[in-house]
Amino acid sequence: MPRLFLCLLSLFTAQIFADTMEPRVLFLGDSITYGGSWTILVESAIRAQKGMERATIVNMGLSSETTSGLSEPGHAGGSFPRPDVHERLGRVLEQFKPTLVVACYGINDGIYQPLDSARKLAYENGMIRFRQACIKAGAKVVLLTPPLYAPDNRPKDAINYDGVMEAYGAWLVEQRPAGWLVVDIHPKLHQAVAAAKQADPKFIYAKDNLHPGEEGHVFMARAAWEGLAPMMKWKLDTAFAEGPKLKVLKQSSTMLRDAWLKQTGHKRPGVAGGLPLAEAESRSAALVTQFLKK
């Protein structure tokens, strides 16, 4: 009986500690996340929640990155293989110590080839490994299904790569009964793009078939928030920041992203270096104060 009491006391104490920890939110993903537009919108909604106004929120997305560890021959003209998030994940988790990780991977994991069981398995194993590492580090993990590929120009998607992303996303959704927190943004993005094209036939989601324009990032942010907010018990009907207020938050986000990527290290060439971390955090704090006053 004393042993049972001690176990229960330990679990109760751990829960109290988890509930009182400083909220530290980490976004991870590939170039669509690195670009930051959807993450900044979501960040603005997070900061509107009680107790989250001054939360530490950092986007550490990295262009070209995968969770599968795969890379197509001649990637980037043969200058470098795709970076694998697992090469840096341990350093990121150890140094940043997130309480919540929001991740969007998959678009690069199929390496723009037809659906293949071996490649899909590499993605699945990579996501399992990714989630386990984050949980072991003490973070709650929310995974987004992959975004769209070539919704504006279906003939350019001769191998049905968007279908590959649907298959990857479907596998993620299938993990929900096992306790995985998964936000299925893929179908919601298709619905949003279809509605936009009905309103304006000239609407373009992604000029290069891959990277969403600003409106596409708004669609991603809305789809992500619709799933994330209920999971975290945040107010779903929260408006995203806009105008000068959003511009201030973008300055803060970009500064922290560059500083943290430099601090934690990675193997992706061509990424701009950031300020020393302490300086970036100090400047970011001032910008967040400005954001909250507007």
C-alpha positions, 0 to 999 in steps of 0.5 A: 500500500505505501508503494502504491501511495508513493506512485500515485503521489509521484504521478500527481506531482508530475502532473502539477509540475507539467501544468505549471511549466512555462509554455514553450511552443515549437513548430517544426517542418519543412520549407512551408513551415520555415517560410513561417506565414501559417505559423505566425498566424497560429502564434497570434491566436495562441498569444490571445489565449489566457496565460499564453500572451508571453509564451515562448513560441519558436518556429524551427522549420527547415527547408528541404527537411524530411522525417523519413531520411530519404533524398532523391538522386541529384537533389538540389543539383547534387549539391546536398541531400535532403536534411533529416530532422532526426540529425538535429532533433535531439539538440533542438529538444534538449536546448529548447525544452518544448512543452508543445511541438506542432509539426508538419512533415510529409511533402518532401518525404515521398521525394516527389515519386509515385506511392511506394510501400518502402518510401511510405514505411520510411515516413511512418517509421520517421514519424513514430521515431519523431513523436517518441523523441518529443514525448520522451523530452516531455512535450505534447506532440500535435502532428499535421497531415501534409499540405497540398501538391499542385491543386492549381495544375493537375496535369503537372501532377502526373504521378498523383503526388497529391494522392501520395500525400493523402495516403501519408495523411490517412496513415497519420489519422489512423494513429488517433486511436493509439493516442496520437494528436493529429490535425487533418489539414489536407481535406480542409485545404482542398475545400478552401482552395475549391471555394476560393476558385469558385469565387475567383477562377484565377485564384492560385494556391501555389504558383510552383505547385508546392509552396502556398502563397499568402492566402494558402498560408491563411488556409493552412493556419485556419485548418491547423487552428481548427484542430489544435485549439480544441486539443489544447482547450483554447478558444476556437473563435480566435481571430488571427492578427493582421496588418501592423500587428501581424508585421511585428509578430513576423519580425519576432518570429523570423528573428527567433527562427534564425537565431535558434537554427544557428544555435542548434545547428543543422546540415542544410546549406544556404540558410541565413545565420541569425543573431546570437540567441540572447540578443534575439530573445531580448529583441523578440521580447520587446517586439512581443510587448509591442504586439500585445499593446497594439 
